[in-house]
Amino acid sequence: MEAVYHTGVSAHEQHKLPEARRALQEVVDIDPDYKDAAQTLGAIKQHLEAVYHTGVSAYEQHKLPEARRALQEVVDIDPDYKDAAQTLSAIKQHLEAVYHTGVSAYEQHKLPEARRALQEVVDIDPDYKDAARLLAQVVKKNEKRRKVRRIVLASVVVIIVALVTTTVVWPRVSLLLSSAAPSPTPRINLSDARVGFSITLGNRKIPVPVSNTITLAPGDVVLIETSVTTDSSPFPRALSFQYYAPRGRVASKVSGPRTSYVAPARPGPDVITVSVTDQATGASIQRHINIIVKEKE
């Protein structure tokens, strides 16, 4: 037992906390009165608590990269830390949903949407190899498109210069330019629109802060209404809405702007992913509502 204790102390001094915790926990399990082992193990547990609360705070502020790093550190040191594992699982489920959104956009040749989704995944988890690999392919295709555009633009410039320097053709070009129809009104893009949420619990509206994070009790049923606007007007084209929650339950995964959500029976985090699609162009965006499920005090 002395050898196991000294192994734990040595690992702790080298900041190898997973090995230190395992060795010291083995000593304390055999001899609960082994004070030196219990004291060092207590220091490791205090460190875990501090890192866990840092991760939860970052999660509630929707700072998912910081939250994932902190919670992963906790689980790496203590795989049985259930609260950290549960919140980390919710983050991983969110990553899966965003990753599949990126894959779908890539398969439909919607490279800007694919790049945004995949970049979000890699920013949160740099070790997500499938997302990193597909993101590299998207960046490569985007670069090829830019090269083609530059070649086309250069060709157009050459043609225009040739026309300008040709005295016979130039008057005709001037006439065409003067009689050309006015430029069309710039097309409104879904990515430029604002997405807002109205959430009602019974007869009471729940304020939705900028972070899109609300607190519910287990089993609460809320009505969610999604609004999409440009400036002060509703979005001018038909939209479809898709809702997804890994722990709670939505009335329908595909619906109009209104749906209901039932909070999970057990406390913990959840996230509602709302996908909005422009039916005319096929463009889509995603927004998220963070749910913190707590028992009523």
TORKOL-4160 file (C-alpha; in steps of 0.2 Angstrom, whole numbers, padded with zeros to 4 digits, m for minus):
297
<pt num="1" X="0000" Y="0000" Z="0000"/>
<pt num="2" X="0015" Y="0012" Z="0004"/>
<pt num="3" X="0021" Y="0009" Z="m0014"/>
<pt num="4" X="0004" Y="0013" Z="m0021"/>
<pt num="5" X="0003" Y="0029" Z="m0010"/>
<pt num="6" X="0020" Y="0035" Z="m0016"/>
<pt num="7" X="0015" Y="0032" Z="m0034"/>
<pt num="8" X="0000" Y="0043" Z="m0032"/>
<pt num="9" X="0010" Y="0057" Z="m0023"/>
<pt num="10" X="0023" Y="0056" Z="m0037"/>
<pt num="11" X="0010" Y="0057" Z="m0051"/>
<pt num="12" X="0002" Y="0072" Z="m0041"/>
<pt num="13" X="0018" Y="0081" Z="m0040"/>
<pt num="14" X="0020" Y="0079" Z="m0059"/>
<pt num="15" X="0002" Y="0085" Z="m0062"/>
<pt num="16" X="m0003" Y="0068" Z="m0069"/>
<pt num="17" X="m0020" Y="0070" Z="m0060"/>
<pt num="18" X="m0029" Y="0054" Z="m0067"/>
<pt num="19" X="m0015" Y="0043" Z="m0062"/>
<pt num="20" X="m0014" Y="0051" Z="m0045"/>
<pt num="21" X="m0032" Y="0050" Z="m0041"/>
<pt num="22" X="m0033" Y="0032" Z="m0046"/>
<pt num="23" X="m0018" Y="0027" Z="m0035"/>
<pt num="24" X="m0024" Y="0038" Z="m0020"/>
<pt num="25" X="m0042" Y="0032" Z="m0021"/>
<pt num="26" X="m0036" Y="0014" Z="m0021"/>
<pt num="27" X="m0026" Y="0018" Z="m0005"/>
<pt num="28" X="m0041" Y="0026" Z="0004"/>
<pt num="29" X="m0053" Y="0012" Z="m0002"/>
<pt num="30" X="m0041" Y="0000" Z="0007"/>
<pt num="31" X="m0038" Y="0011" Z="0022"/>
<pt num="32" X="m0050" Y="0025" Z="0025"/>
<pt num="33" X="m0039" Y="0031" Z="0040"/>
<pt num="34" X="m0024" Y="0034" Z="0029"/>
<pt num="35" X="m0024" Y="0053" Z="0032"/>
<pt num="36" X="m0010" Y="0058" Z="0020"/>
<pt num="37" X="m0018" Y="0049" Z="0005"/>
<pt num="38" X="m0035" Y="0056" Z="0010"/>
<pt num="39" X="m0028" Y="0074" Z="0011"/>
<pt num="40" X="m0020" Y="0073" Z="m0006"/>
<pt num="41" X="m0035" Y="0065" Z="m0014"/>
<pt num="42" X="m0046" Y="0079" Z="m0006"/>
<pt num="43" X="m0035" Y="0092" Z="m0014"/>
<pt num="44" X="m0038" Y="0083" Z="m0031"/>
<pt num="45" X="m0057" Y="0083" Z="m0028"/>
<pt num="46" X="m0057" Y="0102" Z="m0024"/>
<pt num="47" X="m0048" Y="0105" Z="m0040"/>
<pt num="48" X="m0061" Y="0095" Z="m0049"/>
<pt num="49" X="m0075" Y="0105" Z="m0041"/>
<pt num="50" X="m0067" Y="0121" Z="m0047"/>
<pt num="51" X="m0064" Y="0115" Z="m0065"/>
<pt num="52" X="m0082" Y="0108" Z="m0065"/>
<pt num="53" X="m0090" Y="0124" Z="m0060"/>
<pt num="54" X="m0079" Y="0134" Z="m0073"/>
<pt num="55" X="m0086" Y="0122" Z="m0086"/>
<pt num="56" X="m0104" Y="0124" Z="m0081"/>
<pt num="57" X="m0103" Y="0143" Z="m0080"/>
<pt num="58" X="m0095" Y="0143" Z="m0098"/>
<pt num="59" X="m0109" Y="0132" Z="m0104"/>
<pt num="60" X="m0123" Y="0143" Z="m0097"/>
<pt num="61" X="m0115" Y="0158" Z="m0106"/>
<pt num="62" X="m0114" Y="0147" Z="m0122"/>
<pt num="63" X="m0095" Y="0148" Z="m0122"/>
<pt num="64" X="m0095" Y="0130" Z="m0128"/>
<pt num="65" X="m0076" Y="0128" Z="m0132"/>
<pt num="66" X="m0071" Y="0133" Z="m0114"/>
<pt num="67" X="m0085" Y="0123" Z="m0107"/>
<pt num="68" X="m0080" Y="0107" Z="m0117"/>
<pt num="69" X="m0062" Y="0109" Z="m0112"/>
<pt num="70" X="m0065" Y="0111" Z="m0093"/>
<pt num="71" X="m0078" Y="0097" Z="m0092"/>
<pt num="72" X="m0067" Y="0085" Z="m0103"/>
<pt num="73" X="m0053" Y="0088" Z="m0090"/>
<pt num="74" X="m0064" Y="0083" Z="m0076"/>
<pt num="75" X="m0070" Y="0067" Z="m0084"/>
<pt num="76" X="m0052" Y="0063" Z="m0089"/>
<pt num="77" X="m0047" Y="0064" Z="m0071"/>
<pt num="78" X="m0063" Y="0056" Z="m0064"/>
<pt num="79" X="m0074" Y="0046" Z="m0077"/>
<pt num="80" X="m0087" Y="0043" Z="m0063"/>
<pt num="81" X="m0090" Y="0062" Z="m0061"/>
<pt num="82" X="m0108" Y="0060" Z="m0067"/>
<pt num="83" X="m0113" Y="0079" Z="m0068"/>
<pt num="84" X="m0098" Y="0083" Z="m0078"/>
<pt num="85" X="m0101" Y="0068" Z="m0090"/>
<pt num="86" X="m0119" Y="0073" Z="m0092"/>
<pt num="87" X="m0116" Y="0091" Z="m0097"/>
<pt num="88" X="m0101" Y="0085" Z="m0108"/>
<pt num="89" X="m0113" Y="0073" Z="m0116"/>
<pt num="90" X="m0126" Y="0087" Z="m0120"/>
<pt num="91" X="m0111" Y="0097" Z="m0129"/>
<pt num="92" X="m0106" Y="0082" Z="m0139"/>
<pt num="93" X="m0125" Y="0079" Z="m0144"/>
<pt num="94" X="m0125" Y="0097" Z="m0150"/>
<pt num="95" X="m0109" Y="0095" Z="m0160"/>
<pt num="96" X="m0116" Y="0079" Z="m0168"/>
<pt num="97" X="m0132" Y="0090" Z="m0174"/>
<pt num="98" X="m0121" Y="0104" Z="m0180"/>
<pt num="99" X="m0109" Y="0092" Z="m0189"/>
<pt num="100" X="m0123" Y="0083" Z="m0198"/>
<pt num="101" X="m0130" Y="0100" Z="m0203"/>
<pt num="102" X="m0113" Y="0104" Z="m0211"/>
<pt num="103" X="m0113" Y="0087" Z="m0220"/>
<pt num="104" X="m0130" Y="0090" Z="m0227"/>
<pt num="105" X="m0126" Y="0107" Z="m0233"/>
<pt num="106" X="m0110" Y="0101" Z="m0241"/>
<pt num="107" X="m0119" Y="0087" Z="m0250"/>
<pt num="108" X="m0131" Y="0100" Z="m0257"/>
<pt num="109" X="m0116" Y="0111" Z="m0263"/>
<pt num="110" X="m0121" Y="0124" Z="m0250"/>
<pt num="111" X="m0102" Y="0128" Z="m0246"/>
<pt num="112" X="m0105" Y="0144" Z="m0236"/>
<pt num="113" X="m0117" Y="0135" Z="m0224"/>
<pt num="114" X="m0107" Y="0120" Z="m0223"/>
<pt num="115" X="m0091" Y="0130" Z="m0219"/>
<pt num="116" X="m0100" Y="0139" Z="m0205"/>
<pt num="117" X="m0107" Y="0123" Z="m0197"/>
<pt num="118" X="m0091" Y="0113" Z="m0198"/>
<pt num="119" X="m0080" Y="0128" Z="m0192"/>
<pt num="120" X="m0092" Y="0129" Z="m0176"/>
<pt num="121" X="m0089" Y="0111" Z="m0173"/>
<pt num="122" X="m0070" Y="0112" Z="m0175"/>
<pt num="123" X="m0069" Y="0128" Z="m0164"/>
<pt num="124" X="m0078" Y="0119" Z="m0150"/>
<pt num="125" X="m0069" Y="0102" Z="m0152"/>
<pt num="126" X="m0052" Y="0103" Z="m0162"/>
<pt num="127" X="m0051" Y="0084" Z="m0161"/>
<pt num="128" X="m0067" Y="0081" Z="m0170"/>
<pt num="129" X="m0058" Y="0073" Z="m0185"/>
<pt num="130" X="m0072" Y="0070" Z="m0197"/>
<pt num="131" X="m0078" Y="0088" Z="m0196"/>
<pt num="132" X="m0059" Y="0094" Z="m0198"/>
<pt num="133" X="m0057" Y="0083" Z="m0213"/>
<pt num="134" X="m0073" Y="0089" Z="m0221"/>
<pt num="135" X="m0069" Y="0107" Z="m0217"/>
<pt num="136" X="m0053" Y="0106" Z="m0226"/>
<pt num="137" X="m0062" Y="0099" Z="m0242"/>
<pt num="138" X="m0074" Y="0114" Z="m0241"/>
<pt num="139" X="m0060" Y="0127" Z="m0239"/>
<pt num="140" X="m0051" Y="0119" Z="m0254"/>
<pt num="141" X="m0067" Y="0119" Z="m0265"/>
<pt num="142" X="m0070" Y="0137" Z="m0260"/>
<pt num="143" X="m0053" Y="0142" Z="m0265"/>
<pt num="144" X="m0055" Y="0134" Z="m0282"/>
<pt num="145" X="m0071" Y="0144" Z="m0284"/>
<pt num="146" X="m0062" Y="0160" Z="m0280"/>
<pt num="147" X="m0049" Y="0156" Z="m0293"/>
<pt num="148" X="m0062" Y="0153" Z="m0306"/>
<pt num="149" X="m0070" Y="0170" Z="m0302"/>
<pt num="150" X="m0054" Y="0179" Z="m0303"/>
<pt num="151" X="m0051" Y="0171" Z="m0320"/>
<pt num="152" X="m0068" Y="0176" Z="m0326"/>
<pt num="153" X="m0066" Y="0194" Z="m0319"/>
<pt num="154" X="m0050" Y="0196" Z="m0327"/>
<pt num="155" X="m0057" Y="0190" Z="m0344"/>
<pt num="156" X="m0072" Y="0203" Z="m0342"/>
<pt num="157" X="m0059" Y="0217" Z="m0338"/>
<pt num="158" X="m0050" Y="0213" Z="m0354"/>
<pt num="159" X="m0066" Y="0213" Z="m0364"/>
<pt num="160" X="m0071" Y="0229" Z="m0357"/>
<pt num="161" X="m0054" Y="0238" Z="m0360"/>
<pt num="162" X="m0055" Y="0232" Z="m0378"/>
<pt num="163" X="m0072" Y="0239" Z="m0381"/>
<pt num="164" X="m0067" Y="0255" Z="m0373"/>
<pt num="165" X="m0052" Y="0257" Z="m0384"/>
<pt num="166" X="m0062" Y="0253" Z="m0400"/>
<pt num="167" X="m0069" Y="0270" Z="m0406"/>
<pt num="168" X="m0082" Y="0261" Z="m0417"/>
<pt num="169" X="m0089" Y="0250" Z="m0404"/>
<pt num="170" X="m0089" Y="0262" Z="m0389"/>
<pt num="171" X="m0103" Y="0273" Z="m0395"/>
<pt num="172" X="m0114" Y="0258" Z="m0396"/>
<pt num="173" X="m0109" Y="0252" Z="m0378"/>
<pt num="174" X="m0113" Y="0270" Z="m0372"/>
<pt num="175" X="m0130" Y="0269" Z="m0379"/>
<pt num="176" X="m0133" Y="0251" Z="m0372"/>
<pt num="177" X="m0127" Y="0257" Z="m0355"/>
<pt num="178" X="m0139" Y="0273" Z="m0355"/>
<pt num="179" X="m0154" Y="0263" Z="m0360"/>
<pt num="180" X="m0151" Y="0248" Z="m0348"/>
<pt num="181" X="m0164" Y="0244" Z="m0335"/>
<pt num="182" X="m0161" Y="0250" Z="m0317"/>
<pt num="183" X="m0151" Y="0238" Z="m0306"/>
<pt num="184" X="m0163" Y="0226" Z="m0297"/>
<pt num="185" X="m0166" Y="0227" Z="m0279"/>
<pt num="186" X="m0152" Y="0218" Z="m0269"/>
<pt num="187" X="m0159" Y="0200" Z="m0264"/>
<pt num="188" X="m0162" Y="0198" Z="m0246"/>
<pt num="189" X="m0152" Y="0184" Z="m0239"/>
<pt num="190" X="m0158" Y="0173" Z="m0224"/>
<pt num="191" X="m0141" Y="0174" Z="m0216"/>
<pt num="192" X="m0144" Y="0193" Z="m0214"/>
<pt num="193" X="m0161" Y="0190" Z="m0205"/>
<pt num="194" X="m0164" Y="0191" Z="m0186"/>
<pt num="195" X="m0171" Y="0176" Z="m0177"/>
<pt num="196" X="m0180" Y="0179" Z="m0161"/>
<pt num="197" X="m0190" Y="0168" Z="m0149"/>
<pt num="198" X="m0206" Y="0170" Z="m0139"/>
<pt num="199" X="m0207" Y="0157" Z="m0125"/>
<pt num="200" X="m0223" Y="0154" Z="m0115"/>
<pt num="201" X="m0225" Y="0144" Z="m0099"/>
<pt num="202" X="m0244" Y="0142" Z="m0096"/>
<pt num="203" X="m0250" Y="0160" Z="m0096"/>
<pt num="204" X="m0233" Y="0168" Z="m0092"/>
<pt num="205" X="m0221" Y="0173" Z="m0105"/>
<pt num="206" X="m0203" Y="0169" Z="m0101"/>
<pt num="207" X="m0190" Y="0183" Z="m0105"/>
<pt num="208" X="m0177" Y="0177" Z="m0117"/>
<pt num="209" X="m0160" Y="0185" Z="m0114"/>
<pt num="210" X="m0147" Y="0188" Z="m0127"/>
<pt num="211" X="m0138" Y="0172" Z="m0123"/>
<pt num="212" X="m0154" Y="0162" Z="m0127"/>
<pt num="213" X="m0153" Y="0153" Z="m0110"/>
<pt num="214" X="m0168" Y="0150" Z="m0100"/>
<pt num="215" X="m0172" Y="0140" Z="m0084"/>
<pt num="216" X="m0186" Y="0127" Z="m0083"/>
<pt num="217" X="m0192" Y="0114" Z="m0070"/>
<pt num="218" X="m0192" Y="0096" Z="m0074"/>
<pt num="219" X="m0207" Y="0091" Z="m0085"/>
<pt num="220" X="m0212" Y="0110" Z="m0089"/>
<pt num="221" X="m0221" Y="0112" Z="m0105"/>
<pt num="222" X="m0218" Y="0128" Z="m0115"/>
<pt num="223" X="m0224" Y="0135" Z="m0131"/>
<pt num="224" X="m0210" Y="0141" Z="m0143"/>
<pt num="225" X="m0213" Y="0154" Z="m0157"/>
<pt num="226" X="m0199" Y="0158" Z="m0169"/>
<pt num="227" X="m0199" Y="0175" Z="m0178"/>
<pt num="228" X="m0188" Y="0179" Z="m0193"/>
<pt num="229" X="m0187" Y="0198" Z="m0198"/>
<pt num="230" X="m0177" Y="0209" Z="m0209"/>
<pt num="231" X="m0175" Y="0227" Z="m0201"/>
<pt num="232" X="m0193" Y="0229" Z="m0194"/>
<pt num="233" X="m0203" Y="0218" Z="m0207"/>
<pt num="234" X="m0206" Y="0199" Z="m0207"/>
<pt num="235" X="m0195" Y="0189" Z="m0219"/>
<pt num="236" X="m0203" Y="0191" Z="m0236"/>
<pt num="237" X="m0202" Y="0173" Z="m0242"/>
<pt num="238" X="m0209" Y="0156" Z="m0236"/>
<pt num="239" X="m0199" Y="0148" Z="m0222"/>
<pt num="240" X="m0199" Y="0130" Z="m0215"/>
<pt num="241" X="m0194" Y="0126" Z="m0197"/>
<pt num="242" X="m0186" Y="0111" Z="m0189"/>
<pt num="243" X="m0183" Y="0108" Z="m0170"/>
<pt num="244" X="m0172" Y="0096" Z="m0161"/>
<pt num="245" X="m0168" Y="0093" Z="m0143"/>
<pt num="246" X="m0157" Y="0078" Z="m0137"/>
<pt num="247" X="m0165" Y="0076" Z="m0120"/>
<pt num="248" X="m0182" Y="0085" Z="m0120"/>
<pt num="249" X="m0196" Y="0082" Z="m0132"/>
<pt num="250" X="m0203" Y="0094" Z="m0146"/>
<pt num="251" X="m0220" Y="0091" Z="m0153"/>
<pt num="252" X="m0214" Y="0089" Z="m0170"/>
<pt num="253" X="m0196" Y="0089" Z="m0177"/>
<pt num="254" X="m0203" Y="0097" Z="m0193"/>
<pt num="255" X="m0216" Y="0111" Z="m0191"/>
<pt num="256" X="m0221" Y="0129" Z="m0193"/>
<pt num="257" X="m0214" Y="0143" Z="m0182"/>
<pt num="258" X="m0223" Y="0137" Z="m0167"/>
<pt num="259" X="m0220" Y="0121" Z="m0157"/>
<pt num="260" X="m0221" Y="0114" Z="m0139"/>
<pt num="261" X="m0206" Y="0108" Z="m0129"/>
<pt num="262" X="m0207" Y="0096" Z="m0114"/>
<pt num="263" X="m0192" Y="0098" Z="m0102"/>
<pt num="264" X="m0184" Y="0082" Z="m0097"/>
<pt num="265" X="m0189" Y="0074" Z="m0081"/>
<pt num="266" X="m0171" Y="0074" Z="m0073"/>
<pt num="267" X="m0162" Y="0091" Z="m0070"/>
<pt num="268" X="m0147" Y="0095" Z="m0081"/>
<pt num="269" X="m0143" Y="0105" Z="m0097"/>
<pt num="270" X="m0152" Y="0103" Z="m0114"/>
<pt num="271" X="m0151" Y="0113" Z="m0130"/>
<pt num="272" X="m0165" Y="0115" Z="m0143"/>
<pt num="273" X="m0158" Y="0117" Z="m0161"/>
<pt num="274" X="m0169" Y="0127" Z="m0172"/>
<pt num="275" X="m0166" Y="0126" Z="m0191"/>
<pt num="276" X="m0174" Y="0139" Z="m0202"/>
<pt num="277" X="m0174" Y="0136" Z="m0221"/>
<pt num="278" X="m0179" Y="0148" Z="m0235"/>
<pt num="279" X="m0190" Y="0137" Z="m0246"/>
<pt num="280" X="m0187" Y="0148" Z="m0262"/>
<pt num="281" X="m0168" Y="0147" Z="m0261"/>
<pt num="282" X="m0164" Y="0132" Z="m0250"/>
<pt num="283" X="m0153" Y="0142" Z="m0239"/>
<pt num="284" X="m0154" Y="0138" Z="m0220"/>
<pt num="285" X="m0148" Y="0145" Z="m0204"/>
<pt num="286" X="m0147" Y="0138" Z="m0186"/>
<pt num="287" X="m0150" Y="0145" Z="m0169"/>
<pt num="288" X="m0150" Y="0137" Z="m0152"/>
<pt num="289" X="m0160" Y="0139" Z="m0136"/>
<pt num="290" X="m0150" Y="0133" Z="m0120"/>
<pt num="291" X="m0161" Y="0125" Z="m0107"/>
<pt num="292" X="m0156" Y="0123" Z="m0089"/>
<pt num="293" X="m0167" Y="0111" Z="m0080"/>
<pt num="294" X="m0167" Y="0114" Z="m0061"/>
<pt num="295" X="m0179" Y="0108" Z="m0047"/>
<pt num="296" X="m0190" Y="0121" Z="m0041"/>
<pt num="297" X="m0184" Y="0129" Z="m0025"/>
